[in-house]
Amino acid sequence: MPGDIRPSAKLTADLKSQLASLAPDMPLSRRGFVVTSLSAGFAAAAMPVCAQTVITTDTKGLVAGEVKIPVPDGSIPGYRARPADNKKHAVVLVVQEIFGVHEHIKDVCRRFAKAGYYAIAPELYSRQGDPSKISDIPTLLSQIVSKVPDKQVMSDLDAAAAVAAKSGHADTSKLAVTGFCWGGRIVWLYAAHNPKLKAGVAWYGPIARPATDLQPKNPIDLAADIKAPVLGLYGGADQGIPNDTVEKMQAALKAAKKPSEIIVYPDTPHGFHADYRPSYRKDKAEDGWAKALAWFKKNGVA
């Protein structure tokens, strides 16, 4: 389609300079990229899939598919979906779960496109490994997720926004971010990182956990630095995110006088939006989705 970034598009000198300026102190990778294109279907560690609850959003009226996202050290794959018209649409950066950009995240992008957004999900593990091939979560966490620097993630999200801006179909003055699980944590971090962000929605992202050299800050450490209002959607029965950390985050946001909110659904597990997993809770997922769209609209992303 005219105006879209295609995998074969050449990176111009001007865009290369622009993207390099997004992370001038970020060293170029010497190990190359492990993932150069997105996998099909669901990640192996997410199996077995609960087929009876999987939501499949069609591409009728959309332009959807894989794109290449130029970054300072090369390019990473991503998935983009937008309405099939010549208008400029508000942008939603969609941040993956620990499973990478697999079918569920692609479908979330199409859902946003059906709601009138330009949605783009970069594969944020591209340099560290291919999450689609790892069959268990502990290995996925130790071999890939723990090795992904927060600084790299912030830069790659900036690059995805730059691709949207260059497409001719996106209005990045209306920029939002949303993410799930691992991506929920990233939403809070990105809201502290990008002063141009208008709003964020974090789905059950970790609030506080042991820091590492590559992931030195937790959302609760950055509460006072958040530059855009974030809506947090959490489950009261989440076994991986203690309720007291969510309460501490609420208190930290209030103390910092930030216009963010956190909603906790009682008796609800982690991953309640993931319609392909046993943790899916249809009523909470639908309510959260409606609240997310309303949050974006309330904060000028529509």
Secondary structure, 3 states (H helix, E strand, C coil): CCCCCCCCCCCCHHHHHHHHCCCCCCCCCCCCCCCCCCCCCCCHHHCCCCHHHCCCCCCCCEEEEEEEEEECCEEEEEEEEEECCCCCEEEEEEECECCECCHHHHHHHHHHHHCCCEEEEECCCCCCCCHHHCCCHHHHHHHCHHHCCHHHHHHHHHHHHHHHHHHCCEEEEEEEEEEECHHHHHHHHHHHHCCCCCEEEEECCCCCCCCCCCCCCCHHHHHHHCCCCEEEEEECCCCCCCHHHHHHHHHHHHHCCCCCEEEEECCCCCCCCCCCCCCCCHHHHHHHHHHHHHHHHHCCCC
